[in-house]
Amino acid sequence: MTPANRLCLLLVSLTVTQILAVADPSDDGPTISVAGGGHRVSVRDISEEVGPRIAVVGGGLGGTSAAYFLKELFKNKVSVDLYESVDIGGRLATVKIEDLEYESGATIIHPRNRYMVHFAESFGLKERDGNPSWKLAIYDGNELLFRESEWKILNLARMMWRYGSSLRRLRSLLDSFLGQFDRIYDHQAHGFAFTTVEYLLKSMDSQFYNMTQYTAKTIFEEKGLSRQLSDEYARAAIRVSYAQTTLVNSFVGFVAMAGVAPGLWAVKGGNKQIPQMLSAQSGAVQFRREVTKITLKEDGKERSVYEVESRDAEGVYRSKYDQVIIAAPLSLAGIEFQGFPRPLRTGTGDFHRTIATFVQGHLNRTAFGCDSSTDGTCSSIEQLLTTNDTLFFNSIGRCPALTFDPSVPDTGAPVYKVFSNAPLTSEQLRLLFTDYATVEEVDWQAYPQYRPPERFAYFELHSNLYYASAIERAASSMEMAVIGARNAALLAYHSWKGDIKLINPRFSEERKVKHAEL
């Protein structure tokens, strides 16, 4: 995939490295598919099941992968209920313009995202690539700082001329970061689980937790990267991935830099197919309801009883569970917790508002200092990253439809995705586009507002109550969501089996101190 296609294939992902075993779908046991309420639920015969009843709250990638991993770990000897008030997929969403769909949510998959790569391969999903003729440029609000050409050697020469040895230094740092990050997959393959984000990060590298306590700008400077590279290239990568600046924590900064690397791809037909298939293969019973309250009814070190209260248009429901996994941002979910002996470590911090505006029209490149009448290469610029925080938009990228085929000639006006921190006005749209026909706006809380030093929620909120989405405060991505989900599933499994030696294997003494502080 060319750098130009990366911008629309967006909302960063990370790296990863572990091939996991997939449970045989034939082991589901008898199922009955029932249509109703605009969704499908799987009603399983649980008369022969033994094992815990587990509620999973959230039907995005984190929740569906947690349900999938629970089935894998418990060998089907588990009863899982999956609560999601809207369509399965969460932030892996799409928008429809005319007769075609486009990714509106989490978009890119890194070639080293081995959980996501494995899921796609296991489910028979194909890669969707972009058009190699779509080129990328970096804009500072006054001029184009960098323009991609048809020639790779020329692109490298331009980058080296502008950033010098810092570019090689950055590549070395990223390679080291990704290699250290890969350790989490060895740990999870061995069944290791962690009760806090801090323990999980330190298990990969002792400095990873420290990276969340300092800004990317600070760490880039300490690592010897030039100010120009930090202010331009790195800032552009962070703005396109997280709509923020180099003042995010440095762990996020390195994730963002990985998110503009070569080889990024997406799933043909939409990334949302992965959580949909994870949910189907998990055998979980799906309830299209909003969870409003979780109450601790019985508290015990070995066993707990939780009551989950949920609602839909028809009423309020209460069900009891042995374990609960929350895979949705608690700062947005509005869940009330009752009956606990002490406040839960659910974390703090707000989420960043991002507006994704889809525009079917023609880009006005003269607004960025590129006049097609005097420069014939201007027309190839289809992706624009920015470095200036005062601009009213963060990035612009031409979007391939979910069924895009670069071998088929385009027909009709192209579709662009504009990221901004506030809705675009008609005047702003007229500045960015010479003409446009269709405008669709997606307004959402996309990812945390990162402000180091970060303060994390715990994965283990209470005995048998787990928060998979705690990992998002370190960095938000599809792959990170899956890692958090697998960690929560491992915690649930080891707790049920009483196998605590695999929990926090490297930080047992530190764990005692931390829990004593509670």
C-alpha positions in Angstrom: 0.0 0.0 0.0 1.3 3.4 -0.9 1.7 6.2 1.7 -1.1 8.0 0.0 -3.6 5.3 0.8 -2.7 5.3 4.4 -4.5 8.5 5.2 -8.0 7.2 4.4 -7.1 3.8 5.8 -7.0 5.5 9.2 -7.4 5.5 13.0 -4.2 3.8 13.8 -3.3 0.3 14.6 -0.2 -1.1 16.2 2.0 -4.1 15.7 1.9 -7.6 16.9 3.2 -11.1 16.8 1.5 -14.2 17.8 -0.5 -16.8 15.9 -3.3 -18.2 18.1 -5.2 -21.4 17.9 -8.7 -21.1 16.7 -11.5 -23.1 18.3 -13.2 -25.5 15.9 -16.6 -23.9 14.9 -18.0 -27.4 14.9 -17.7 -27.5 18.7 -20.4 -25.0 19.2 -23.0 -27.6 20.1 -26.7 -27.2 19.0 -27.7 -23.7 18.0 -30.9 -22.0 16.9 -30.8 -18.8 15.0 -33.6 -16.5 15.8 -34.3 -13.2 14.0 -35.8 -10.4 15.9 -35.5 -6.7 16.7 -33.4 -6.0 13.7 -30.6 -8.4 14.8 -29.9 -12.0 15.1 -29.3 -13.8 18.4 -27.9 -17.3 18.9 -29.8 -19.3 21.5 -27.8 -22.2 22.7 -28.8 -25.4 24.4 -26.9 -25.1 27.7 -28.3 -28.1 29.4 -25.0 -30.0 29.0 -22.7 -27.0 29.8 -20.6 -26.7 32.8 -18.5 -23.7 33.7 -19.1 -20.1 34.5 -21.8 -17.7 33.3 -20.0 -14.7 31.9 -21.4 -11.4 30.7 -19.4 -9.4 28.1 -20.4 -5.8 27.9 -19.7 -4.2 24.5 -20.1 -5.6 21.0 -17.1 -3.9 19.3 -13.9 -5.6 18.5 -12.8 -5.8 22.1 -16.1 -7.4 23.3 -16.5 -9.9 20.4 -12.8 -11.0 20.6 -13.2 -11.4 24.4 -16.2 -13.7 23.8 -14.2 -15.6 21.1 -11.2 -16.1 23.4 -13.4 -17.3 26.3 -14.8 -20.0 24.1 -11.3 -21.0 23.1 -10.0 -21.0 26.7 -12.9 -22.8 28.3 -13.2 -25.3 25.4 -16.9 -24.4 25.0 -17.6 -25.2 28.7 -18.8 -21.6 29.3 -22.0 -19.6 28.9 -21.4 -16.2 27.5 -24.0 -13.4 27.0 -22.9 -10.5 24.9 -24.6 -7.1 25.5 -24.5 -4.4 22.7 -27.2 -1.8 22.2 -26.4 -1.1 18.6 -25.0 -3.2 15.7 -22.0 -5.5 16.3 -18.8 -3.8 15.4 -18.6 -0.7 17.7 -16.1 1.8 16.2 -15.5 -0.4 13.2 -18.3 1.3 11.4 -19.2 2.4 7.8 -21.1 5.1 6.1 -23.1 4.8 2.9 -22.8 7.3 0.0 -25.1 6.5 -2.9 -24.8 2.8 -3.4 -21.3 2.3 -1.9 -20.0 1.9 1.7 -16.9 3.5 3.1 -15.0 3.0 6.4 -15.9 5.6 8.9 -14.3 4.1 11.9 -11.1 2.2 12.7 -9.5 1.5 9.3 -5.9 0.5 9.1 -4.3 -2.9 9.8 -0.5 -3.1 10.2 1.1 -6.1 8.6 2.5 -7.0 12.0 -0.9 -6.9 13.6 -1.0 -10.7 13.9 -4.2 -11.1 15.8 -6.0 -9.0 13.1 -4.1 -10.7 10.3 -4.9 -14.1 11.7 -8.6 -13.3 12.2 -8.9 -12.1 8.6 -7.1 -15.2 7.2 -9.1 -17.6 9.4 -12.4 -16.1 8.3 -11.4 -16.1 4.6 -11.4 -12.3 4.3 -9.3 -10.6 1.7 -7.2 -7.5 1.8 -8.5 -4.3 0.2 -5.7 -2.1 -1.2 -5.8 1.5 -2.4 -4.9 3.2 -5.6 -1.2 3.5 -6.0 -1.6 6.6 -8.2 -3.1 8.5 -5.1 -0.2 10.5 -3.7 0.4 12.1 -0.3 1.5 15.6 0.8 2.2 17.3 4.1 0.8 20.8 4.5 1.7 23.3 7.2 -1.0 25.8 6.5 1.1 27.9 4.2 2.9 25.5 1.8 3.4 21.9 1.0 6.4 20.7 3.0 6.6 17.3 1.3 5.0 15.8 -1.9 5.1 12.2 -2.8 6.2 11.5 -6.4 5.9 8.4 -8.6 9.6 7.6 -7.9 10.4 5.9 -4.6 14.0 6.9 -4.8 13.0 10.5 -5.2 10.7 10.3 -2.2 13.5 8.9 -0.1 15.9 11.6 -1.3 13.4 14.3 -0.5 12.8 12.9 3.0 16.6 12.5 3.7 17.3 16.0 2.5 14.7 17.4 4.8 15.2 15.3 7.9 18.7 13.9 7.5 20.0 11.3 9.9 16.9 11.7 12.1 15.0 9.7 9.6 17.3 6.7 9.9 17.2 7.1 13.7 13.4 7.1 13.7 13.4 3.9 11.6 15.8 2.2 14.1 13.7 3.3 17.1 10.5 2.0 15.5 12.0 -1.3 14.7 13.1 -1.6 18.3 9.7 -0.6 19.6 7.9 -3.1 17.4 10.3 -5.9 18.4 9.8 -5.2 22.1 6.0 -4.9 21.7 6.0 -8.4 20.1 6.8 -9.9 23.5 3.2 -9.6 24.6 2.2 -12.3 22.2 4.7 -14.8 23.6 3.3 -14.0 27.0 -0.3 -14.4 26.0 0.6 -17.6 24.2 2.0 -19.0 27.5 -1.2 -17.9 29.2 0.3 -15.0 31.2 -2.2 -12.3 32.3 -1.9 -9.0 34.0 -4.2 -7.2 36.4 -3.1 -3.7 35.4 -2.0 -1.9 32.3 1.3 -1.0 34.0 2.2 -4.7 34.5 1.3 -5.5 30.9 3.4 -2.7 29.5 6.4 -3.5 31.7 6.2 -7.2 30.6 7.0 -6.0 27.1 9.7 -3.6 28.1 10.6 -1.9 31.3 10.5 1.5 29.6 7.0 1.1 28.0 5.2 2.2 31.1 7.5 5.2 31.4 6.7 6.2 27.9 3.1 6.8 28.9 4.3 9.2 31.6 6.1 11.6 29.2 5.1 13.4 26.0 6.1 12.2 22.6 7.9 15.5 22.0 10.0 15.0 25.1 11.0 11.4 24.2 11.6 12.2 20.5 14.1 14.9 21.7 15.7 12.5 24.2 16.1 9.9 21.5 18.0 12.3 19.3 15.3 13.1 16.7 15.5 16.6 15.2 13.0 19.2 16.1 12.0 19.5 12.4 11.1 15.8 12.1 9.2 16.0 15.4 7.3 19.2 14.4 6.5 18.0 10.9 6.6 14.3 10.1 5.8 13.0 13.6 3.2 15.7 14.3 1.5 14.9 11.0 1.3 11.2 11.8 -0.2 11.9 15.2 -2.7 14.3 13.9 -3.9 11.9 11.2 -4.1 9.0 13.7 -5.3 10.7 16.9 -6.2 14.3 15.9 -3.8 15.5 18.6 -0.2 16.8 18.8 3.2 15.6 20.0 2.0 16.4 23.5 0.4 12.9 23.6 2.2 10.3 25.6 5.2 8.9 23.8 3.8 5.3 23.6 0.9 6.7 21.5 3.4 8.7 19.5 5.3 5.5 18.5 2.0 3.8 17.7 1.0 6.7 15.4 4.4 6.5 13.7 3.8 2.8 13.0 0.5 3.8 11.6 2.0 5.6 8.6 4.4 2.8 7.8 4.4 0.8 4.5 2.2 -2.2 4.0 -1.0 -1.0 5.7 -4.2 -2.6 4.6 -7.9 -3.1 5.3 -10.5 -5.8 4.9 -12.3 -6.0 1.6 -15.9 -5.5 2.4 -15.2 -3.7 5.6 -13.2 -4.3 8.8 -16.5 -4.7 10.7 -16.7 -8.2 9.3 -14.1 -9.3 11.8 -16.1 -8.6 15.0 -19.2 -9.9 13.3 -17.5 -13.2 12.6 -15.9 -13.3 16.0 -19.3 -12.9 17.6 -20.8 -15.6 15.5 -17.9 -18.1 16.2 -17.9 -17.4 19.9 -21.4 -18.9 20.3 -22.3 -16.0 22.7 -26.0 -15.2 23.1 -26.4 -11.6 21.9 -28.7 -9.1 23.7 -29.4 -5.9 21.9 -29.6 -3.9 25.2 -27.8 -1.2 27.0 -26.2 -2.2 30.3 -27.0 0.4 33.0 -25.9 -1.1 36.3 -23.6 -3.9 37.6 -24.2 -4.9 41.2 -22.0 -7.1 43.4 -24.5 -9.5 45.0 -22.0 -12.0 46.6 -18.3 -11.3 47.2 -15.7 -14.1 47.5 -12.1 -14.5 46.6 -12.8 -17.7 44.6 -16.4 -17.0 43.4 -18.5 -13.9 43.0 -22.1 -13.2 41.9 -22.9 -10.2 39.8 -26.2 -8.8 38.7 -26.2 -7.1 35.4 -29.1 -4.7 34.7 -29.9 -3.9 31.1 -32.6 -2.2 29.2 -34.2 -1.9 25.8 -37.3 -0.3 24.4 -39.4 -3.0 26.0 -38.2 -2.9 29.5 -35.5 -3.5 32.1 -33.8 -6.9 32.7 -31.6 -8.3 35.4 -29.4 -11.4 35.1 -26.8 -13.0 37.4 -23.3 -14.0 36.4 -20.2 -15.5 37.8 -17.9 -13.1 35.9 -18.2 -9.9 33.9 -15.9 -8.4 31.3 -16.4 -4.8 30.3 -15.2 -4.0 26.8 -16.4 -0.5 26.3 -15.0 2.9 27.6 -16.5 3.4 31.0 -16.2 7.2 30.7 -18.7 6.9 27.9 -20.8 3.8 28.9 -22.6 5.4 31.9 -22.6 2.2 33.9 -23.5 2.4 37.6 -21.6 0.2 40.0 -23.3 -0.9 43.3 -22.5 -3.1 46.3 -18.7 -2.9 46.1 -16.7 -2.4 49.3 -14.5 0.3 47.8 -14.4 2.5 44.8 -13.3 0.8 41.6 -10.2 1.9 39.7 -12.0 2.7 36.5 -9.6 5.4 35.4 -10.0 9.1 34.5 -9.8 11.2 31.4 -12.1 12.2 28.6 -12.4 11.2 25.0 -11.4 13.3 22.0 -14.2 14.4 19.8 -13.6 13.7 16.1 -15.7 14.7 13.1 -15.3 12.5 10.0 -16.9 14.4 7.1 -17.4 12.4 3.9 -17.6 14.6 0.8 -18.4 13.5 -2.7 -16.8 16.1 -4.9 -13.5 17.4 -6.3 -10.6 18.6 -4.1 -9.5 22.2 -4.4 -5.7 21.7 -4.5 -5.0 25.4 -5.1 -6.1 26.0 -1.5 -2.9 24.2 -0.5 -0.6 26.0 -2.8 -0.7 23.5 -5.6 -2.0 24.9 -8.9 -2.9 22.2 -11.5 -2.7 24.8 -14.3 1.0 25.2 -13.8 1.9 22.0 -12.1 0.5 18.8 -13.8 1.5 16.6 -10.8 -0.9 18.4 -8.5 -3.9 16.3 -9.6 -2.3 13.2 -8.2 -2.4 14.6 -4.6 -5.3 12.8 -3.0 -4.1 12.6 0.7 -3.2 15.6 2.8 -1.6 15.4 6.2 -1.2 18.6 8.3 1.2 20.0 10.9 -0.6 23.2 11.9 -2.8 23.0 15.0 -4.7 26.2 14.0 -6.1 24.7 10.8 -9.8 23.8 10.9 -9.1 20.3 9.6 -6.6 17.6 10.6 -6.4 15.6 7.4 -8.0 14.9 4.1 -7.9 11.6 2.2 -9.6 10.1 -0.7 -11.5 7.0 0.3 -11.7 3.7 -1.5 -15.1 2.0 -1.2 -15.3 -1.2 0.7 -15.4 -3.1 -2.6 -12.7 -1.0 -4.2 -10.8 -2.6 -7.1 -7.8 -0.5 -8.4 -8.1 -2.4 -11.8 -11.6 -1.0 -12.4 -11.8 2.6 -13.7 -13.4 5.1 -11.3 -16.8 6.4 -12.3 -18.5 9.4 -10.8 -17.1 12.0 -8.4 -14.5 10.7 -5.8 -15.3 10.5 -2.1 -13.0 12.2 0.5 -12.9 11.9 4.3 -12.0 15.0 6.2 -11.1 14.8 9.8 -11.7 17.8 12.0 -12.3 18.6 15.7 -15.5 20.5 14.9 -18.2 20.2 12.2 -17.2 21.9 8.9 -19.1 24.9 7.8 -20.4 25.5 4.3 -17.7 28.1 3.8 -15.0 25.7 4.9 -16.3 23.0 2.5 -16.3 25.5 -0.4 -12.6 26.3 0.4 -11.6 22.6 0.4 -13.6 21.5 -2.6 -14.3 23.1 -6.0 -17.6 21.4 -6.0 -19.4 18.7 -4.0 -22.7 16.9 -4.2 -23.0 14.7 -1.1 -21.9 15.4 2.5 -22.2 12.9 5.3 -21.0 13.7 8.8 -20.0 11.2 11.5 -19.5 12.8 15.0 -18.0 10.5 17.6 -15.8 10.1 20.6 -13.0 8.3 18.7 -10.2 7.8 21.2 -8.9 9.1 24.6 -7.5 12.6 25.0 -4.0 11.7 25.9 -2.4 13.9 28.6 0.7 12.3 30.2 1.4 11.3 32.8 -1.4 8.8 32.2 -3.4 7.3 35.0 -4.7 3.9 34.2 -7.8 2.0 35.1 -7.1 -1.6 36.3 -7.9 -4.6 34.1 -9.1 -6.3 37.3 -11.6 -4.0 38.9 -12.7 -6.5 41.5 -12.6 -10.3 41.8 -14.1 -11.7 38.6 -14.9 -8.2 37.2 -12.6 -7.2 34.4 -12.1 -4.1 32.2 -10.6 -5.0 28.9 -10.8 -1.4 27.6 -8.4 -0.2 30.3 -5.6 -0.7 27.7 -7.0 2.1 25.5 -5.5 4.8 27.8 -2.0 3.5 26.7 -2.9 3.7 23.0 -6.1 3.1 21.1 -6.1 0.8 18.1 -7.8 -2.3 16.8 -4.9 -4.5 17.8 -4.7 -3.0 21.2 -8.4 -3.7 21.8 -7.8 -7.4 21.0 -4.8 -7.6 23.3 -6.8 -6.1 26.1 -9.7 -8.5 25.4 -7.4 -11.6 25.4 -5.8 -10.4 28.7 -9.3 -10.1 30.3 -10.3 -13.5 29.0 -7.1 -15.0 30.5 -7.8 -13.3 33.8 -11.3 -14.7 33.9 -10.1 -18.2 33.0 -7.3 -18.4 35.5 -9.5 -17.0 38.2 -12.1 -19.6 37.6 -9.6 -22.4 37.5 -7.7 -21.1 40.5 -4.5 -20.9 38.5 -3.1 -17.7 39.8 0.6 -18.5 39.1 0.1 -17.2 35.6 -1.2 -13.8 36.7 1.4 -11.0 37.0 4.2 -13.6 36.8 7.0 -11.0 36.8 5.6 -8.5 39.3 4.2 -10.6 42.2 5.8 -8.4 44.9 4.9 -5.1 43.2 1.4 -6.4 42.8 1.1 -6.9 46.6 2.1 -3.3 47.1 -0.3 -1.9 44.6 -3.2 -3.9 45.9 -2.3 -2.8 49.5 -2.7 0.8 48.3 -6.3 0.1 47.4 
